[in-house]
Amino acid sequence: MKKLVAAIAVLVALSGGALAQDYPNRIIKIMQGFPPGGNVDIIARILGHEMEKSLGQSIVVEAKPGLAGGLAAETIARMDPDGYSLLVLPSAHPAYAALSKNVKFKVVDDFTWISVASFYPFMICVKADSRFQTLKQLIDEARAKPGELKYGSAGVGSILHTTVELIGNQTKTQFLHVPYRGEAPAITGVLQGDVDFIATTTGPISSRVKSGEFRALAVTGKTRWRDFPTVPTVDEATIPGFEVISWTGLAGPANMPKPIVDRLNAELRKALAVPDVKQKLESMGGDPRATTPDEMKALVQRQYDVWKKLAVEANLSIN
C-alpha cells in the first residue's frame, strides 16, 4: 500500500510538472465578483493586461457580481485547478465568509493562494467642520451616548461595516450603522451630514481630505499612511494593537500544481515591478506589494479568524 501511495504521488508530481512546462497554451480567464468598473475589476484588468505579455496568452477578465464577491468565489472554487480559471478577490472574501451563514465554499481550503497584489489601509473620516477633532473624542462621545453616533458603510457585511464594528467591539462602544449601496453614496452621506463618520478606503477619499472637504481622524494600518504622515493610526490614537488592512490579490481553485502557482506568482511580481502598473495601483490608494502563496493563505486565515470572532461577539450576520 505504501508503495502504491508513493507511486501515485510521483505520478501526480510528474503530471503537474508536465502541465507547468506547457502552461499556458490557451486563454486564461480571471473572474472577479464585483460590478465592472469598480476597484477590484480595475485591478484585475491592470494585472491581466501586464501578465499576458510575458505569459504569451490572452487574459480575459470576467465580472460575476454577487454579495461581497461570493458568487465569483463559489464559481472558481468548483473549477478545474489547471491554472486557466483564476480569481482576483479582495479582503471582503474572509469577512463575507465569517459573517454569512450560507457560504458554499471553504474560505481558505477551497482555494489555491497565489499572491496579494496591493494593500490598502482604511481611514476614519468626518466632515471637515465636524466637532470631532480626534478619534478619541468620537469614541468618548459614543460611549457616553450609546447608539446615537451614526456611521455609513458600503453595505451590511462590507469591510467598511465590519471595521467600525470591530472598533466598537474593542472599545465597548455602540454606533448606529447606516448601510448604503456602495462606498461613494456613503461618503456623500457624511458630507451631507446624514451620518457622523465613515471608515473608507484611501482611494476615493484621499484627494477630498487634501482638498479640505473631510478630516481624517485615523488610519487602520499598523503604520501611518504615506500620503498622510500626520494622521495617527487607530493603534496610536486609542486601540493598542488594532490593525485592519484591505487587500486585493490573485487566487485559483484548490490543488493547482505548484509549478503553475510559482509561475503565476513570479509573473505577478514582474507585473508589479513595471513602473506604469505600480503608478496606477498607487494612484488608486494602494501599496503594490506581492506575497508568497503561504503568506497570502496565512493572511486570509488570520482575517477570517478576526471577523468570525467579531461575528460571534457582536452577533453580526449578513443573512
Stockholm file with secondary structure:
# STOCKHOLM 1.0

chainA/1-319         MKKLVAAIAVLVALSGGALAQDYPNRIIKIMQGFPPGGNVDIIARILGHEMEKSLGQSIVVEAKPGLAGGLAAETIARMDPDGYSLLVLPSAHPAYAALSKNVKFKVVDDFTWISVASFYPFMICVKADSRFQTLKQLIDEARAKPGELKYGSAGVGSILHTTVELIGNQTKTQFLHVPYRGEAPAITGVLQGDVDFIATTTGPISSRVKSGEFRALAVTGKTRWRDFPTVPTVDEATIPGFEVISWTGLAGPANMPKPIVDRLNAELRKALAVPDVKQKLESMGGDPRATTPDEMKALVQRQYDVWKKLAVEANLSIN
#=GR chainA/1-319 SS CHHHHHHHHHHHHHHHHHHHHHCCSSCEEEEESSCTTSHHHHHHHHHHHHHHHHHTSCEEEEECCCGGGHHHHHHHHTSCSSSSEEEEEETHHHHHHHHCSCCCSCTTTTEEEEEEEEEEEEEEEEETTCSCCSHHHHHHHHHHSTTTSEEEESSTTSHHHHHHHHHHHHHTCCCEEEECSSHHHHHHHHHTTSSSEEEEEHHHHHHHHHTTSEEEEEECSSSCCTTCTTSCBHHHHTCTTCCCEEEEEEEEETTCCHHHHHHHHHHHHHHHTSHHHHHHHHHTTCEECCCCHHHHHHHHHHHHHHHHHHHHHTTCCCC
#=GC SS_cons         CHHHHHHHHHHHHHHHHHHHHHCCSSCEEEEESSCTTSHHHHHHHHHHHHHHHHHTSCEEEEECCCGGGHHHHHHHHTSCSSSSEEEEEETHHHHHHHHCSCCCSCTTTTEEEEEEEEEEEEEEEEETTCSCCSHHHHHHHHHHSTTTSEEEESSTTSHHHHHHHHHHHHHTCCCEEEECSSHHHHHHHHHTTSSSEEEEEHHHHHHHHHTTSEEEEEECSSSCCTTCTTSCBHHHHTCTTCCCEEEEEEEEETTCCHHHHHHHHHHHHHHHTSHHHHHHHHHTTCEECCCCHHHHHHHHHHHHHHHHHHHHHTTCCCC
//
